[in-house]
Amino acid sequence: MSRLEELWLSFNRLTFLPNEIGELSNLSHLYLEYNQIEFLPNQIGKLENLVHLVIGRNNLQTLPEEFYTLTGLIVLDISYAGPKLVIDPKICNFRLLETLYIDAGTLNFAPRCLEIRANSLTRFSIIIK
C-alpha cells in the first residue's frame, strides 16, 4: 500500500480517517468529499507528496496543525468541509497552491492572504461553490 498514489474514499459515510493514512508516503491525490469526517488525523501531515486534496462536504470541526505542513498542495477543495471550520493563517504558506475550492461561509473566515494572492498572482484561483 505504500506505493499507492491515488486514493478515492468519497461517498462512503466515513466518520474518521485512520491514523495509518500517514503511512501512504507516495500518495499524491486524496479524495474524501461527501463523507461525515469530523477530524483529520495528525498523520495527514506525513503525506509529503500530496498535491491534490479534496475534503469538501464533510463535518470537519477543525484542521490539525499538521495539515498546514502540506505545503506542496496544488489543488485544495475545502468547500463545505464543515459548518464551523475556520482556516488558520498558516494556509498562506501553501506557496504552490494554484486552485482553492471554498464556500462563501468559510471564505468569510479565511485569512486575508488568500484574497491578496488571488488578486496578485496569475496562477492562483479561488473558486467559490
C-alpha positions as CSV (number, residue, x, y, z in Angstrom):
1,M,0.0,0.0,0.0
2,S,2.9,2.4,0.5
3,R,3.2,2.7,-3.3
4,L,-0.4,3.9,-3.6
5,E,-0.6,7.3,-5.4
6,E,-4.3,8.0,-5.6
7,L,-7.0,7.1,-3.0
8,W,-10.7,7.7,-3.6
9,L,-12.8,7.4,-0.5
10,S,-15.6,9.8,-1.5
11,F,-19.3,9.0,-0.8
12,N,-18.6,6.3,1.9
13,R,-20.2,7.8,5.0
14,L,-16.8,7.7,6.7
15,T,-16.7,9.4,10.1
16,F,-12.9,9.3,10.5
17,L,-9.7,8.7,8.6
18,P,-7.4,6.2,10.2
19,N,-4.0,7.2,11.5
20,E,-2.4,4.8,9.1
21,I,-3.1,7.3,6.3
22,G,0.3,8.7,7.1
23,E,1.9,5.5,6.0
24,L,0.9,6.1,2.4
25,S,4.1,8.0,1.6
26,N,3.6,8.1,-2.2
27,L,0.1,9.4,-2.1
28,S,-0.4,12.4,-4.4
29,H,-4.2,12.5,-4.7
30,L,-6.7,12.0,-1.9
31,Y,-10.4,12.3,-2.3
32,L,-12.5,12.4,0.8
33,E,-15.5,14.5,-0.2
34,Y,-19.1,13.7,0.8
35,N,-18.4,11.8,4.0
36,Q,-19.0,12.7,7.6
37,I,-15.5,13.2,8.8
38,E,-15.2,15.4,11.8
39,F,-11.4,15.4,12.3
40,L,-8.4,14.6,10.2
41,P,-5.6,12.7,12.0
42,N,-2.4,14.4,12.8
43,Q,-0.7,11.9,10.5
44,I,-2.2,13.7,7.5
45,G,0.9,15.9,7.7
46,K,3.2,13.0,6.8
47,L,1.8,13.0,3.2
48,E,4.7,14.9,1.8
49,N,3.8,14.0,-1.9
50,L,0.2,15.1,-1.7
51,V,-0.6,17.7,-4.4
52,H,-4.4,17.3,-4.7
53,L,-6.7,17.1,-1.6
54,V,-10.5,17.1,-1.7
55,I,-12.1,17.2,1.7
56,G,-15.2,19.2,0.9
57,R,-18.7,18.2,2.0
58,N,-17.7,16.8,5.4
59,N,-18.3,17.8,9.1
60,L,-14.8,18.9,9.9
61,Q,-14.6,20.9,13.2
62,T,-11.0,21.9,12.8
63,L,-7.9,21.1,10.8
64,P,-4.9,19.7,12.8
65,E,-1.7,21.7,12.9
66,E,0.0,19.1,10.8
67,F,-2.4,19.9,7.9
68,Y,-0.6,23.1,7.4
69,T,2.7,21.3,6.7
70,L,1.2,20.1,3.3
71,T,2.8,23.0,1.5
72,G,3.1,21.0,-1.7
73,L,-0.6,21.1,-2.4
74,I,-1.5,22.5,-5.8
75,V,-5.3,21.9,-5.6
76,L,-7.3,22.0,-2.4
77,D,-11.1,21.6,-2.1
78,I,-12.4,22.6,1.3
79,S,-15.9,23.7,0.1
80,Y,-18.5,22.9,2.8
81,A,-15.9,20.9,4.7
82,G,-17.5,21.8,8.0
83,P,-20.0,24.4,9.2
84,K,-17.7,25.9,11.8
85,L,-14.4,25.4,10.0
86,V,-12.0,28.3,10.3
87,I,-8.9,28.4,8.2
88,D,-5.7,29.2,10.0
89,P,-3.4,31.9,8.5
90,K,-0.8,29.2,8.1
91,I,-2.5,28.3,4.8
92,C,-0.7,31.3,3.5
93,N,2.4,29.1,3.5
94,F,0.9,27.0,0.7
95,R,3.0,28.7,-1.9
96,L,2.4,26.1,-4.7
97,L,-1.4,26.2,-4.3
98,E,-3.0,27.1,-7.6
99,T,-6.6,26.3,-7.1
100,L,-8.7,26.6,-3.9
101,Y,-12.3,25.5,-3.8
102,I,-14.1,27.1,-0.9
103,D,-17.6,28.0,0.1
104,A,-18.6,31.6,0.8
105,G,-19.2,30.9,4.5
106,T,-15.7,29.5,5.0
107,L,-14.2,32.2,2.8
108,N,-15.6,34.9,5.2
109,F,-13.3,33.5,7.9
110,A,-10.3,32.8,5.7
111,P,-7.1,34.7,6.1
112,R,-6.7,37.9,4.1
113,C,-3.6,36.5,2.4
114,L,-5.9,34.4,0.1
115,E,-7.6,37.4,-1.3
116,I,-4.3,39.2,-1.8
117,R,-2.9,36.2,-3.6
118,A,-6.0,35.9,-5.8
119,N,-5.6,39.5,-6.9
120,S,-1.9,39.4,-7.4
121,L,-1.0,36.0,-8.9
122,T,-2.0,34.8,-12.3
123,R,-1.6,31.1,-11.3
124,F,-3.9,31.2,-8.3
125,S,-7.7,30.9,-8.4
126,I,-10.3,30.8,-5.7
127,I,-13.4,29.1,-6.8
128,I,-16.4,29.7,-4.6
129,K,-19.0,27.0,-4.6
